[in-house]
Each structure stands twice: as C-alpha cells, then as structure tokens.
Amino acid sequence: MLTGGSPLLVSGLSSVVPIQVGLSADPVGTPTFNLTLNSKSGAYFKGAVQRSVRADGLNIESETNGIGLDFGARGAKALYIGEVGFKQQSAAGSKQAWLRAGVLYNMTRYIRFSEGGLSKNWSLFAAVDRQVTQPNQEQTYRGMYIGASIFYAPPNVNIYSQYYGGRLYILAPFASRPNDSLSLTANYSRFSTSARTALLLPDVYAPRGQLQINASYSLGVARGVHLSPSLGYVNNPAFGQNAKGAMLVGMSIFTQF
C-alpha cells in the first residue's frame, strides 16, 4: 500500500482495498507471522498469516483489540497473504527494478450486499516500480522512479472494489540532502455497483469512483527522523454523498530506531 514500499513516501489516502479485505492497519494491529524466501537472482516469495481484522470494521476492532496481541476475536478468522516478485537492487550501472503480485484470502465471513448471506473475502494485487535515472554512481539509490499498482476485490462484499495508482518519486532530489525524497501520486478507486444498489436509496447521489492527486516532500531533519508535509485533492470524498471535492493538507513525522 506504500509508494515504493516506503513509509517515507506516503501522502494522502492509500488503497483501502486490502484493509477492507481484513489486513490490519494503524492504529489497529493483529498477530502476524511472515516468511520470506529470497533467491540470489532477486526473485522472492513472501507468505503470511494474520488474524483478520473483524468484519464489522476497524472502529469495532479498535475497541476490543487491546494491545494488538489478541489471537482470537468474534467472527475474525485467518487472513492468508502470498506474494511473488522480483527485486533488483540498484548498483553502479544498474537501476533498481521491483515487480510483484499476490493475493489476500480471508476466511472470515462478510455480509453480501445484494445476494444476502455471507461470503469469504479476497483480493488480487500487482505492482511495479522502476528507477529511471541514476545521477550518482556512488549513491546508486538516488534518482527518479516511476511505478504503478492495481488492486481488485469482489464487489459483492467490498465498497471499494478496484484501485489503480500511478506514482513518480525522487530519492535524494538534491545532492546536499541525501535523506530527502519527493513523491507525486495519482489514483482512482472504483466504488462497487452492488454496494451502490443495495445500500443507497434510489434518489441518493452515488458516484462511480474517487480520484485523488497528492504531493509530498519528506525532509530528513535528524538521524531516523523525517518530517513530511503533503498536499492533495480528492473528488467524491464520501461514498453515497454528493460531497464537494476536498483539499487535503497534512504533516506527518516518521521515526525509526
């Protein structure tokens, strides 16, 4: 869900499709086991099993989650995640390339919008990132990158059923600022037709999707500390409401130890 796989490049809203399918997200965590197998060629396989977030949403989950170590919750079962990919790290004369695709499959039962009854939930995803410039052969990570992501989830149990995102980001845009980064993103999320039909009254405005554009700059202010102001715009910010487009102004602090 993160631009280039880095929390330093986050701005605006990320894809909510994996969260709808049960993936844990801030401020709610659930027990997770991850296993990654790497080959010398750069190919890898990543598998995970996680206790799913409750099907009735993050708000209810946060009220009952405690400190995030609850292996059992009412109605919440196992979420399985699999990802295969190829990642070539940057080196002198060689630019970074990262391709991956995978699936999330949740054993938890979700309410179907139109057909009635309950159904398991799942999502498919694919993403690619590619370094296109490499101005410094010693600091090979520096340069411009482009990337794209796509998510799909069944529209009979998810309000957001499709996500398409594109991005351009620059690591160390200035030689004197090796820890800074700049990110520009644009994404489109498609609302489920089943959800619009089942959950909204006939005379309620129901947009087909949501478009968002964001820009952010991550400033390395100290060792392990980054300050990231961001600016964005989103149209149709609320499902089932004739809401005006919104400007999003944010400031985040990221720390790592």
SVG drawing of the C-alpha trace seen along z (x, -y; Angstrom):
<svg xmlns="http://www.w3.org/2000/svg" viewBox="-35 -22 66 41">
<polyline fill="none" stroke="black" stroke-width="0.4" points="0.0,0.0 3.0,-2.3 4.6,-4.2 7.8,-2.4 7.3,-0.2 8.5,-3.1 6.5,-4.8 8.6,-8.0 6.8,-8.4 3.2,-8.2 0.9,-11.0 -2.9,-11.3 -5.1,-8.1 -3.6,-4.8 -5.5,-1.9 -8.2,-0.8 -8.9,2.5 -6.5,4.6 -7.9,3.1 -11.5,3.9 -10.3,7.5 -9.1,7.7 -5.5,6.5 -4.6,4.7 -3.7,1.1 -2.8,-1.8 -4.0,-2.2 -5.0,1.4 -2.6,4.3 -3.2,8.0 -0.8,11.0 1.0,11.9 3.6,14.4 5.7,13.6 8.1,15.8 10.2,14.6 12.3,16.8 14.9,14.9 16.9,16.3 20.3,14.9 18.7,13.9 16.4,11.4 13.2,13.5 11.4,14.0 8.3,15.5 6.6,13.9 3.9,15.7 2.0,14.5 -0.9,15.5 -2.6,12.9 -5.5,12.8 -8.0,10.8 -9.5,7.5 -13.1,8.1 -15.5,7.9 -17.5,5.2 -14.7,2.7 -11.6,1.0 -13.7,-1.0 -15.1,2.1 -11.7,3.8 -10.0,0.9 -12.5,1.0 -11.8,4.7 -8.2,5.1 -6.4,4.2 -2.6,4.1 -2.9,6.0 -2.0,9.4 -5.4,11.0 -5.2,14.1 -9.0,14.6 -11.8,12.2 -15.5,12.8 -16.0,13.6 -12.4,12.9 -10.5,15.8 -7.2,16.2 -6.1,13.9 -3.6,15.6 -1.3,13.5 1.0,14.6 3.3,12.5 5.8,13.4 8.1,10.9 11.5,9.9 13.6,7.1 16.9,5.9 18.7,3.5 20.4,0.5 24.2,0.8 26.7,-1.1 25.4,-1.0 22.3,1.0 19.0,-0.7 16.5,0.7 13.6,2.8 10.8,4.3 7.8,6.3 5.4,8.2 1.9,9.7 -0.1,11.6 -3.3,12.5 -5.0,11.9 -7.6,14.6 -9.7,14.1 -11.5,17.0 -13.7,14.5 -17.3,14.3 -18.6,11.0 -22.1,9.9 -23.0,9.8 -24.6,6.6 -27.3,7.8 -27.5,11.5 -27.7,11.9 -25.9,14.4 -22.2,14.5 -19.0,14.9 -15.3,15.2 -13.3,12.2 -10.2,11.9 -8.1,9.5 -5.6,9.7 -2.9,7.1 0.1,6.3 2.7,3.5 5.8,2.4 8.5,-0.2 11.4,-1.1 14.3,-3.5 14.7,-5.6 17.6,-7.9 20.8,-7.4 22.8,-10.6 25.4,-9.3 27.3,-6.0 28.3,-6.0 24.9,-6.8 23.2,-4.5 19.8,-4.7 19.5,-8.4 17.3,-9.2 13.8,-9.3 11.4,-6.3 8.1,-5.5 5.6,-2.9 2.0,-1.7 -0.3,0.5 -3.6,2.3 -5.9,3.9 -9.2,5.9 -11.7,7.2 -15.1,8.8 -17.8,6.0 -20.4,8.1 -18.7,7.6 -16.4,4.6 -17.5,0.9 -14.1,0.2 -13.7,2.9 -10.9,1.6 -7.9,-0.6 -5.5,-2.0 -2.5,-4.0 0.4,-5.7 3.4,-7.4 6.6,-9.3 9.1,-9.8 12.7,-11.0 15.1,-9.8 17.6,-12.4 16.5,-15.1 19.3,-17.3 22.9,-16.2 23.2,-18.1 20.1,-16.3 20.7,-12.6 17.9,-11.6 15.1,-13.6 12.5,-12.4 9.8,-13.8 6.6,-11.9 3.8,-12.6 0.9,-10.2 -2.5,-9.9 -5.0,-7.1 -8.5,-6.1 -10.8,-3.9 -13.9,-2.3 -17.0,-2.0 -18.9,1.3 -22.1,1.2 -23.6,3.9 -22.9,1.6 -24.5,-1.4 -27.6,0.6 -28.0,2.3 -27.0,-0.4 -28.3,-3.6 -31.8,-4.9 -32.6,-5.4 -32.6,-9.2 -29.2,-9.4 -26.3,-10.5 -23.9,-7.6 -20.6,-8.4 -18.9,-5.7 -15.4,-6.3 -12.9,-8.5 -9.9,-10.3 -7.1,-11.6 -3.8,-13.5 -1.2,-14.0 2.3,-15.6 4.6,-15.3 8.2,-16.0 10.0,-14.0 12.6,-16.1 15.3,-14.3 15.7,-16.5 17.8,-14.2 19.1,-10.7 16.0,-8.4 13.5,-11.4 11.7,-12.6 9.1,-15.4 6.7,-15.1 4.3,-17.9 1.8,-16.9 -0.9,-18.5 -3.6,-16.7 -7.0,-16.9 -9.8,-14.2 -13.1,-14.3 -16.1,-12.3 -14.5,-12.0 -17.5,-10.2 -19.4,-7.1 -23.1,-7.8 -22.8,-11.6 -22.9,-14.5 -19.8,-16.0 -17.6,-18.6 -14.0,-17.9 -11.7,-18.3 -8.2,-19.6 -6.0,-17.5 -3.2,-19.3 -1.1,-17.1 2.0,-16.9 3.5,-13.6 6.5,-12.7 8.2,-9.4 10.8,-7.9 12.8,-4.8 15.3,-3.3"/>
</svg>
